[in-house]
Amino acid sequence: MVDPPALDRWDAAAAASIAVLLVVAYVLIPDPTVQYGTWLVIFCVWMAWFVSFGARWLYGP
Protein backbone atom coordinates (compact mmCIF):
# COMPACT_ATOMS: atom_id res chain seq x y z
CA MET A 1 0.00 0.00 0.00
CA VAL A 2 1.24 3.48 -0.83
CA ASP A 3 2.11 5.77 2.06
CA PRO A 4 0.62 9.27 2.13
CA PRO A 5 2.89 12.05 0.90
CA ALA A 6 4.85 14.16 3.35
CA LEU A 7 3.38 17.54 4.20
CA ASP A 8 5.03 20.41 2.33
CA ARG A 9 4.89 24.19 2.14
CA TRP A 10 1.52 24.20 0.34
CA ASP A 11 -0.03 22.25 3.19
CA ALA A 12 1.42 24.72 5.69
CA ALA A 13 0.17 27.64 3.59
CA ALA A 14 -3.37 26.22 3.57
CA ALA A 15 -3.33 25.77 7.35
CA ALA A 16 -1.87 29.23 7.93
CA SER A 17 -4.40 30.89 5.64
CA ILE A 18 -7.25 29.22 7.50
CA ALA A 19 -5.83 30.38 10.83
CA VAL A 20 -5.52 33.96 9.53
CA LEU A 21 -9.08 33.88 8.19
CA LEU A 22 -10.42 32.73 11.55
CA VAL A 23 -8.54 35.47 13.41
CA VAL A 24 -9.90 38.08 11.03
CA ALA A 25 -13.46 36.79 11.30
CA TYR A 26 -13.62 36.27 15.06
CA VAL A 27 -11.14 38.80 16.50
CA LEU A 28 -10.73 41.70 14.08
CA ILE A 29 -14.18 41.85 12.44
CA PRO A 30 -16.64 39.84 14.59
CA ASP A 31 -19.64 40.25 12.29
CA PRO A 32 -21.92 37.30 11.46
CA THR A 33 -21.79 38.07 7.73
CA VAL A 34 -18.00 38.13 7.74
CA GLN A 35 -17.92 34.88 9.72
CA TYR A 36 -20.28 33.19 7.26
CA GLY A 37 -18.19 34.34 4.31
CA THR A 38 -15.06 33.22 6.09
CA TRP A 39 -16.41 29.71 6.52
CA LEU A 40 -17.29 29.58 2.82
CA VAL A 41 -13.72 30.58 1.92
CA ILE A 42 -12.34 28.05 4.42
CA PHE A 43 -14.43 25.35 2.79
CA CYS A 44 -13.00 26.30 -0.62
CA VAL A 45 -9.44 26.24 0.72
CA TRP A 46 -10.07 22.87 2.35
CA MET A 47 -11.50 21.40 -0.87
CA ALA A 48 -8.54 22.65 -2.89
CA TRP A 49 -6.14 21.18 -0.32
CA PHE A 50 -8.08 17.89 -0.28
CA VAL A 51 -7.92 17.49 -4.05
CA SER A 52 -4.25 18.51 -4.15
CA PHE A 53 -3.27 16.11 -1.37
CA GLY A 54 -5.28 13.28 -2.91
CA ALA A 55 -3.69 13.81 -6.32
CA ARG A 56 -0.21 13.80 -4.78
CA TRP A 57 -1.10 10.63 -2.89
CA LEU A 58 -2.43 8.83 -5.96
CA TYR A 59 -0.10 10.09 -8.66
CA GLY A 60 3.05 11.17 -6.85
CA PRO A 61 4.73 14.58 -6.72
Phi, psi and omega in degrees: 000144184278134177283151178293153180291156176290149177290141181233195185292332178290324176294318177295322179295321178296315180294318180293321180294323177294319178298317179295318179299318180293321177297317179298316186285330186250345181247309185278317182229077184281069178246137182302325179293318178295320179295319178297313178298323178297317179293329174294318178293320178298320177298318178296318178296318180296317180295320178296318178296317182300315179293317180297313181295318179296321178293320177295323181292317183282319190247359179088179184292000000 
